[in-house]
Amino acid sequence: MRPPTSHGRQGSSSGRKPPPGPAPSAPRRTAERVCAMVAASGRLAVCDVAELNPALDVDDRTARAGARLLHRILDTTPPAA
């Protein structure tokens, strides 16, 4: 038997790696703080919010998260001079 590989699965004779899992994400509070700091800096020129696959968005979670972050940005951005 082969020892487990770094991703926890048994090694295979093909040498192929399994497909990557979901990307790690930052906690919501961290993302909100970063958005607020960038917006408050007065240097934010462009902001883009995109959802990659709405069909896989369980209970509209990512759509709501994007809306929260956009609201935080718009609510924190200083008025134009």
OpenMM code with the backbone's topology and positions (N, CA, C; nanometers):
from openmm import Vec3, app, unit

residues = "MET ARG PRO PRO THR SER HIS GLY ARG GLN GLY SER SER SER GLY ARG LYS PRO PRO PRO GLY PRO ALA PRO SER ALA PRO ARG ARG THR ALA GLU ARG VAL CYS ALA MET VAL ALA ALA SER GLY ARG LEU ALA VAL CYS ASP VAL ALA GLU LEU ASN PRO ALA LEU ASP VAL ASP ASP ARG THR ALA ARG ALA GLY ALA ARG LEU LEU HIS ARG ILE LEU ASP THR THR PRO PRO ALA ALA".split()
positions = [
    Vec3(0.0849, -0.1181, 0.0000),
    Vec3(0.0000, 0.0000, 0.0000),
    Vec3(0.0893, 0.1242, 0.0000),
    Vec3(0.0507, 0.2235, -0.0777),
    Vec3(0.1266, 0.3484, -0.0839),
    Vec3(0.0866, 0.4405, 0.0308),
    Vec3(0.1798, 0.5222, 0.0763),
    Vec3(0.1441, 0.6176, 0.1822),
    Vec3(0.0504, 0.7247, 0.1281),
    Vec3(-0.0321, 0.7848, 0.2159),
    Vec3(-0.1207, 0.8924, 0.1709),
    Vec3(-0.0394, 1.0082, 0.1141),
    Vec3(-0.0936, 1.0727, 0.0135),
    Vec3(-0.0287, 1.1910, -0.0441),
    Vec3(-0.0632, 1.3127, 0.0395),
    Vec3(-0.0082, 1.4279, 0.0041),
    Vec3(-0.0311, 1.5493, 0.0830),
    Vec3(-0.1776, 1.5908, 0.0852),
    Vec3(-0.2565, 1.5466, -0.0119),
    Vec3(-0.3975, 1.5825, -0.0137),
    Vec3(-0.4849, 1.4760, 0.0501),
    Vec3(-0.4214, 1.3809, 0.1195),
    Vec3(-0.4968, 1.2855, 0.1997),
    Vec3(-0.5470, 1.1630, 0.1272),
    Vec3(-0.5210, 1.1502, -0.0014),
    Vec3(-0.5663, 1.0326, -0.0755),
    Vec3(-0.4495, 0.9381, -0.0975),
    Vec3(-0.4808, 0.8141, -0.1209),
    Vec3(-0.3764, 0.7178, -0.1497),
    Vec3(-0.3117, 0.7525, -0.2830),
    Vec3(-0.1816, 0.7292, -0.2927),
    Vec3(-0.1118, 0.7558, -0.4186),
    Vec3(-0.1686, 0.6683, -0.5291),
    Vec3(-0.1532, 0.7098, -0.6519),
    Vec3(-0.2032, 0.6305, -0.7640),
    Vec3(-0.0893, 0.6027, -0.8599),
    Vec3(-0.1033, 0.4993, -0.9371),
    Vec3(0.0025, 0.4628, -1.0302),
    Vec3(0.0100, 0.5603, -1.1473),
    Vec3(-0.0973, 0.6355, -1.1738),
    Vec3(-0.0971, 0.7283, -1.2873),
    Vec3(-0.0165, 0.8542, -1.2582),
    Vec3(0.0036, 0.8869, -1.1296),
    Vec3(0.0798, 1.0068, -1.0948),
    Vec3(0.0004, 1.1362, -1.1109),
    Vec3(-0.1261, 1.1269, -1.1509),
    Vec3(-0.2080, 1.2475, -1.1681),
    Vec3(-0.2596, 1.2970, -1.0344),
    Vec3(-0.2683, 1.4273, -1.0219),
    Vec3(-0.3231, 1.4866, -0.9007),
    Vec3(-0.4744, 1.4989, -0.9141),
    Vec3(-0.5467, 1.4909, -0.8047),
    Vec3(-0.6922, 1.5102, -0.8125),
    Vec3(-0.7227, 1.6566, -0.8432),
    Vec3(-0.8410, 1.6853, -0.8949),
    Vec3(-0.8761, 1.8245, -0.9226),
    Vec3(-0.8765, 1.9056, -0.7929),
    Vec3(-0.8453, 2.0342, -0.8032),
    Vec3(-0.8435, 2.1169, -0.6818),
    Vec3(-0.9823, 2.1292, -0.6212),
    Vec3(-0.9867, 2.1453, -0.4913),
    Vec3(-1.1140, 2.1650, -0.4221),
    Vec3(-1.1511, 2.3117, -0.4247),
    Vec3(-1.2515, 2.3496, -0.3485),
    Vec3(-1.2921, 2.4884, -0.3450),
    Vec3(-1.1799, 2.5769, -0.2913),
    Vec3(-1.1717, 2.6967, -0.3429),
    Vec3(-1.0694, 2.7909, -0.2979),
    Vec3(-1.0995, 2.8351, -0.1548),
    Vec3(-0.9960, 2.8533, -0.0748),
    Vec3(-1.0215, 2.9036, 0.0607),
    Vec3(-1.0746, 3.0460, 0.0553),
    Vec3(-1.1512, 3.0835, 0.1499),
    Vec3(-1.2064, 3.2183, 0.1497),
    Vec3(-1.1793, 3.2860, 0.2824),
    Vec3(-1.1801, 3.4172, 0.2791),
    Vec3(-1.1593, 3.4959, 0.4006),
    Vec3(-1.2904, 3.5029, 0.4775),
    Vec3(-1.2823, 3.5144, 0.6083),
    Vec3(-1.4051, 3.5332, 0.6859),
    Vec3(-1.4767, 3.6614, 0.6419),
    Vec3(-1.6076, 3.6617, 0.6548),
    Vec3(-1.6875, 3.7761, 0.6095),
    Vec3(-1.6417, 3.9069, 0.6726),
    Vec3(-1.6142, 3.9059, 0.8013),
    Vec3(-1.5713, 4.0298, 0.8673),
    Vec3(-1.4418, 4.0829, 0.8079),
    Vec3(-1.3496, 3.9936, 0.7765),
    Vec3(-1.2231, 4.0353, 0.7161),
    Vec3(-1.2483, 4.1010, 0.5812),
    Vec3(-1.3299, 4.0389, 0.4993),
    Vec3(-1.3610, 4.0951, 0.3676),
    Vec3(-1.4290, 4.2310, 0.3815),
    Vec3(-1.5207, 4.2440, 0.4766),
    Vec3(-1.5887, 4.3720, 0.4966),
    Vec3(-1.4905, 4.4798, 0.5430),
    Vec3(-1.3994, 4.4453, 0.6326),
    Vec3(-1.3004, 4.5428, 0.6796),
    Vec3(-1.2094, 4.5883, 0.5664),
    Vec3(-1.1647, 4.4940, 0.4845),
    Vec3(-1.0782, 4.5297, 0.3716),
    Vec3(-1.1523, 4.6222, 0.2758),
    Vec3(-1.2766, 4.5894, 0.2439),
    Vec3(-1.3554, 4.6756, 0.1544),
    Vec3(-1.3722, 4.8154, 0.2137),
    Vec3(-1.4017, 4.8227, 0.3423),
    Vec3(-1.4196, 4.9523, 0.4078),
    Vec3(-1.2897, 5.0324, 0.4083),
    Vec3(-1.1766, 4.9662, 0.4341),
    Vec3(-1.0484, 5.0367, 0.4358),
    Vec3(-1.0128, 5.0908, 0.2975),
    Vec3(-1.0325, 5.0103, 0.1956),
    Vec3(-1.0028, 5.0543, 0.0595),
    Vec3(-1.0944, 5.1700, 0.0215),
    Vec3(-1.2231, 5.1576, 0.0511),
    Vec3(-1.3185, 5.2635, 0.0166),
    Vec3(-1.2870, 5.3923, 0.0922),
    Vec3(-1.2518, 5.3809, 0.2197),
    Vec3(-1.2230, 5.4995, 0.3007),
    Vec3(-1.0937, 5.5683, 0.2593),
    Vec3(-1.0060, 5.4984, 0.1897),
    Vec3(-0.8786, 5.5574, 0.1494),
    Vec3(-0.8971, 5.6717, 0.0493),
    Vec3(-1.0114, 5.6734, -0.0183),
    Vec3(-1.0339, 5.7754, -0.1199),
    Vec3(-0.9629, 5.7463, -0.2509),
    Vec3(-0.8978, 5.6340, -0.2599),
    Vec3(-0.8208, 5.5997, -0.3800),
    Vec3(-0.8902, 5.4939, -0.4657),
    Vec3(-1.0095, 5.4538, -0.4278),
    Vec3(-1.0829, 5.3530, -0.5043),
    Vec3(-1.1351, 5.4158, -0.6325),
    Vec3(-1.0919, 5.3631, -0.7445),
    Vec3(-1.1334, 5.4184, -0.8735),
    Vec3(-1.2370, 5.3293, -0.9421),
    Vec3(-1.2230, 5.1988, -0.9276),
    Vec3(-1.3106, 5.1051, -0.9974),
    Vec3(-1.3414, 4.9883, -0.9041),
    Vec3(-1.4636, 4.9402, -0.9115),
    Vec3(-1.5031, 4.8235, -0.8332),
    Vec3(-1.5907, 4.7352, -0.9208),
    Vec3(-1.5618, 4.6065, -0.9221),
    Vec3(-1.6390, 4.5130, -1.0032),
    Vec3(-1.6836, 4.3973, -0.9145),
    Vec3(-1.8097, 4.3638, -0.9219),
    Vec3(-1.8633, 4.2496, -0.8479),
    Vec3(-1.9223, 4.1549, -0.9514),
    Vec3(-1.8782, 4.0296, -0.9482),
    Vec3(-1.9271, 3.9325, -1.0456),
    Vec3(-1.9580, 3.8010, -0.9754),
    Vec3(-2.0588, 3.7322, -1.0244),
    Vec3(-2.0911, 3.5994, -0.9742),
    Vec3(-2.0604, 3.5015, -1.0863),
    Vec3(-1.9792, 3.4007, -1.0573),
    Vec3(-1.9335, 3.3109, -1.1617),
    Vec3(-2.0404, 3.2141, -1.2100),
    Vec3(-2.1184, 3.1573, -1.1209),
    Vec3(-2.2185, 3.0605, -1.1617),
    Vec3(-2.3399, 3.0683, -1.0690),
    Vec3(-2.4354, 3.1556, -1.1026),
    Vec3(-2.5539, 3.1705, -1.0177),
    Vec3(-2.6307, 3.0399, -0.9965),
    Vec3(-2.6212, 2.9464, -1.0890),
    Vec3(-2.6934, 2.8195, -1.0746),
    Vec3(-2.6413, 2.7383, -0.9565),
    Vec3(-2.5169, 2.7617, -0.9162),
    Vec3(-2.4584, 2.6874, -0.8041),
    Vec3(-2.4602, 2.7669, -0.6744),
    Vec3(-2.5222, 2.8817, -0.6745),
    Vec3(-2.5271, 2.9677, -0.5557),
    Vec3(-2.6394, 2.9204, -0.4641),
    Vec3(-2.6041, 2.8435, -0.3617),
    Vec3(-2.7022, 2.7877, -0.2696),
    Vec3(-2.7677, 2.8998, -0.1898),
    Vec3(-2.8991, 2.9085, -0.1978),
    Vec3(-2.9776, 3.0076, -0.1241),
    Vec3(-2.9321, 3.1516, -0.1498),
    Vec3(-2.8751, 3.1789, -0.2653),
    Vec3(-2.8266, 3.3134, -0.3017),
    Vec3(-2.7228, 3.3666, -0.2028),
    Vec3(-2.6449, 3.2770, -0.1428),
    Vec3(-2.5456, 3.3184, -0.0425),
    Vec3(-2.4401, 3.4117, -0.1000),
    Vec3(-2.3807, 3.3738, -0.2139),
    Vec3(-2.2750, 3.4592, -0.2682),
    Vec3(-2.3315, 3.5884, -0.3235),
    Vec3(-2.4529, 3.5844, -0.3761),
    Vec3(-2.5160, 3.7078, -0.4250),
    Vec3(-2.5378, 3.8052, -0.3094),
    Vec3(-2.5844, 3.7530, -0.1952),
    Vec3(-2.6046, 3.8398, -0.0781),
    Vec3(-2.4717, 3.8904, -0.0236),
    Vec3(-2.3691, 3.8049, -0.0233),
    Vec3(-2.2368, 3.8481, 0.0240),
    Vec3(-2.1834, 3.9596, -0.0648),
    Vec3(-2.1966, 3.9453, -0.1952),
    Vec3(-2.1528, 4.0502, -0.2878),
    Vec3(-2.2295, 4.1798, -0.2663),
    Vec3(-2.3588, 4.1689, -0.2435),
    Vec3(-2.4400, 4.2888, -0.2187),
    Vec3(-2.3977, 4.3573, -0.0891),
    Vec3(-2.3688, 4.2778, 0.0152),
    Vec3(-2.3217, 4.3356, 0.1428),
    Vec3(-2.1903, 4.4094, 0.1246),
    Vec3(-2.0961, 4.3474, 0.0522),
    Vec3(-1.9658, 4.4115, 0.0314),
    Vec3(-1.9794, 4.5382, -0.0530),
    Vec3(-2.0624, 4.5331, -0.1557),
    Vec3(-2.0834, 4.6525, -0.2377),
    Vec3(-2.1473, 4.7633, -0.1549),
    Vec3(-2.2436, 4.7287, -0.0701),
    Vec3(-2.3051, 4.8290, 0.0170),
    Vec3(-2.2011, 4.8902, 0.1100),
    Vec3(-2.1137, 4.8057, 0.1656),
    Vec3(-2.0082, 4.8549, 0.2549),
    Vec3(-1.9173, 4.9536, 0.1802),
    Vec3(-1.8822, 4.9211, 0.0575),
    Vec3(-1.7963, 5.0090, -0.0225),
    Vec3(-1.8664, 5.1420, -0.0496),
    Vec3(-1.9914, 5.1355, -0.0953),
    Vec3(-2.0628, 5.2593, -0.1289),
    Vec3(-2.0929, 5.3435, -0.0060),
    Vec3(-2.1181, 5.2783, 0.1064),
    Vec3(-2.1487, 5.3485, 0.2295),
    Vec3(-2.0245, 5.4143, 0.2910),
    Vec3(-1.9056, 5.3617, 0.2603),
    Vec3(-1.7814, 5.4104, 0.3202),
    Vec3(-1.7064, 5.5089, 0.2317),
    Vec3(-1.7298, 5.5026, 0.1001),
    Vec3(-1.6556, 5.5876, 0.0078),
    Vec3(-1.6826, 5.7344, 0.0357),
    Vec3(-1.5751, 5.8155, 0.0526),
    Vec3(-1.5950, 5.9579, 0.0754),
    Vec3(-1.6519, 6.0247, -0.0489),
    Vec3(-1.7266, 6.1352, -0.0316),
    Vec3(-1.7812, 6.2038, -0.1476),
    Vec3(-1.6712, 6.2580, -0.2375),
    Vec3(-1.7000, 6.2642, -0.3660),
    Vec3(-1.6016, 6.3179, -0.4626),
    Vec3(-1.5789, 6.4668, -0.4348),
    Vec3(-1.4574, 6.5077, -0.4557),
    Vec3(-1.4226, 6.6491, -0.4283),
    Vec3(-1.4704, 6.7417, -0.5369),
] * unit.nanometer
topology = app.Topology()
chain = topology.addChain("A")
for resn in residues:
    res = topology.addResidue(resn, chain)
    for name in ("N", "CA", "C"):
        topology.addAtom(name, app.Element.getBySymbol(name[0]), res)
